[in-house]
Amino acid sequence: MLGRTAMPRYGMVIDLDRCVGCGACVLACETEWQTPPDTRRRDWVTEIPAQGTFPNVERAVYVGLCNHCDRPSCLSACPTGATYQDDAGRVLVDEALCIGCGYCVHACPYHARFFNPVKQKVDKCTFCAPLVDRGIAPACTRTCIADARIFGDLEDPASDVHRLAYLEGAARLETPQVAIGPNVYYRGSPAKFDLILRHHPPDPERTGPPPAGSIWQRVLRPAMFAVLGLTFLGQAVAFFSQLVQGEKFGRFEPPPDEPDDALPEPLPASRPEEQ
């Protein structure tokens, strides 16, 4: 069972020295969430070939997934609000609101989002939120044969993930161009981390929606809301104008050129019948 603070903020540490690149975590994720074959996965394991010359040779395995960033660029790219960040810091997708436009996919510098052709929605790692909320660890961490994935509450001083991230110097996969606070950390050989950062850096060209989406967000959407606002304002003015003149409603007035004696005689007041 997972321990948690009153307001948890979840994160993960990848131990590069322990990971053997077997991919069991990827298969566990696919099985748990039934991601369709031949699509971008929720997480992935990519081997980086050995670099250098003997005896100074190093290889690394890049274990990637959604980083559930502190300042996720995908949030502002979503035109419907389907992408959101919950109180535990997890970046999630409300499938009821997702229209599958893919703007958020383009806005992830870690390439951690993909279009699910079965759901016709955007898909991604959720840190196994439905399981974690029931006190069950994510599928990938439970399956890792080398215990190379450490998951927990970053705000809990007693947790391993807090110790590794804040006290033992685990590193974030960031660059000066892209520093949005990823909450997946990497520990182990600095040479391995440098290899990953060199071969798989966050993409500075993928921190916002595509050009069409930018035009929609910066120009068309504000213009649309302005037009809608003016429309509602006009309706409100017309409505209140009618309220101000409401005393005239239901009262017959003769045309300006018609004499008053053209009005019909009023009906006599009814009197109770005499007994």
C-alpha positions, 0 to 999 in steps of 0.5 A: 500500500502507498503511504500519502500525505494530506495533499500528495504530489506524486513523482517517480525516480528511474535508477539508471544503474539498475535498469536492464532494459528488459521492457517488462514495465512497458508490457505491464502498462500495455496490459493494464491499460489495453493500449492498441498495438503499433501505436505510441505507448504510454511509456517506453524503453529505448536503448542508447548504443555504447558510446566512447572508446575502450576502456571509456565506454558507456551505454544507457537505457532511456526509460520515458513516460509523461513527466507530470510537469509542474508547469505542463505546456500541454495544459494551455495548448488544449482548446477544450480544457480536457487536459488538466492537472489534479490536486496531486500534480498529475496531468490527466485527460478528461476523455469526455472533453477531449476532441482528439485535435492533437494540439496537446500532443504537439505541445509535449516536449517529451513526446509523451502523448499519442492519439489512441485510434480505438478511443479516438482520444489523446492517451498518455501515462496517468501514473496509474491514477485509478490504481494509486487512488486505491493505494495500489502502486503503478503497474510498471513499478510493480513489474520491474524486475530490478526495482529500477522504478521508484514511485511515491509522494514527493511531499512525504519526507519518509518516502524513498522518492522524496529522499532520492529526488531531494536529498540524493540528487536525482536529476530532471531531464531539462535543458535551459530551453525547456525547464517546466519542472518534470516530476520524473527524476533519474539517478545513477551514473552521470555519464548515463544521464548525459547520454540520455540528455544528449540523445533524447533532450526535451524538444523546444519546438514542442512546447505549444500547439501547432501553427493552426492551433496557435492562430485559433488560440491567439486570434480566432478564439478571442474574436469568437468570444468577443462576437458572442459577448457583443451578441449577448450584450445586445440581447441584454440591452433589448431585454432591459429596454423592453422591461423599462417600457413594460407599462405599455405592454398589453394596453391598446393605444389608437394610432396618432391620427385616430380620434379617441372616440374611435375607442370602443365603449367600456363594458358596464361594471357587473352588479350582483343580481337582486334577490 
